[in-house]
Every structure is written in C-alpha cells, then in structure tokens.
C-alpha cells in the first residue's frame, strides 16, 4: 500500500515539473531522485527505530547537502543549491514521501 501511495504522488508531480520548463527538468528530477535516495538510505539505517521527525529531517538535510556546503566553503564559492528554488521543494517532498507516507 505504501509503495502505491508513493507512485501515485510521483506520477502526479512529474507533469508539473515537466511543464515548468524542459531545460530545467533534468536538474529538478535529478535533485529529487538524489534527495529521495538519501532519505531512503537514512531511513534504512534507522532499522525500525522511531526517531523524532525533526531529527530525521535534519539528518536527511546533512546527508543530502552537507558535502556540497563543506566543498563550497573550502573552495570559497557560493552554495549552488540555495540559488535554485526547486531543490528545497524536492527535498521536502522526498522527505515527506519517505518518513510521512
């Protein structure tokens, strides 16, 4: 049942992302897949232990964006995911799909 809900949400979001502009579709889709993959791996590492929602949210943020932030600081360049509005939305949807559905 849970897989069916996830597939329904994913299939309903795909046309929305496609019509936002085809040139950014690949970037948005890959951001979403990367965030979804990181959240799934984090949930599997919990091994059925219940965690507060804020702890899982922050853990997934660190796992998803921690390397990018550290590399940006080390190289002295701007953090790229902050300039794209679809990245926080993709992360929020991925986290919700993994931990709330």
N, C-alpha and C positions, 0 to 999 in steps of 0.2 A: 504494500500500500504506500509506503514512504517513497519508494522509487517512482511510483506512478505520479505522486504529487510533484516531485522534483522535475520529472519530464514534462509535466503539464506547464509548470512555471517557466521552464527553459524554452519550451516551444512557443509560449505566448510572448516571451521577451525578444526572441530572435527577429521577428518582423520590425519591431520598434527600433532595434539597433541598426537594422539594415537600411531603413528609410531615413535615418539621421544623417546619412552621407556615406556613400560607398567607400570613399577614400579613407575614412577612419574606422570602417567596420572591422578590419583585421586587427587593428590596435585594440579596439574595445573588446572584441571577442577574446583575444589572447590575454588581455588583462583579467577578464572574467574567469577564463579557464585556469590561469595561474593562481588567482585568489581562491577559487573553488578547490583546486588541488592542495594548496597549502592548508586550508581549513579541514579538508578530509583527512590529511595526514596527521594534523594536530588532534583531531577527534579520535582517530585510531590509537594514538599514543596514550590517550587517557585510559584505555582499557576498561570501559564501563564505569569509571569513577565519575561521580557527579561533581561538577565544578560550578561556581557562581558564574552567571552569564557575563559579568564584567571581566572576570579573569580569562574566560575563553576568548572574549573579544580582543582584549589587549594582547593575549598570547598569539592570536592569529595576526594581529597587526604587526607585532615584532617579527614573526616568522615570514610575513609577506613583504614588508617594506624595510626591515632592519638592515639588510645588506645594502640596499640602494641608498639609504640615508648615510650609513657609515662610509660607503665609497664616495658619495658626493662630498661629505665633509673632508675626507682625505685628499680628494683631488681639487677641492675648492671650487666646485661647480654647483649650480643651483639644483635643487632636488626636482627631478623631472616629473614625478607623478603628481606633484602639487599643482602643476600648471595645466593638467588635464582634468576636467570635471568628471569624466566618466569613470576614473579609477576609484574614487571613494564610493561611488554608487555600485560599481561592480563588486567591490569588496563587501559592502553591506549586504547586497543580495546573496552573494556566495556564503557569507557567514550565516545569514538567516536560513538559507536552504539546508546547511549542514547541521546547525545547532537548534533550530526552532521548528523544523518541519518533521 
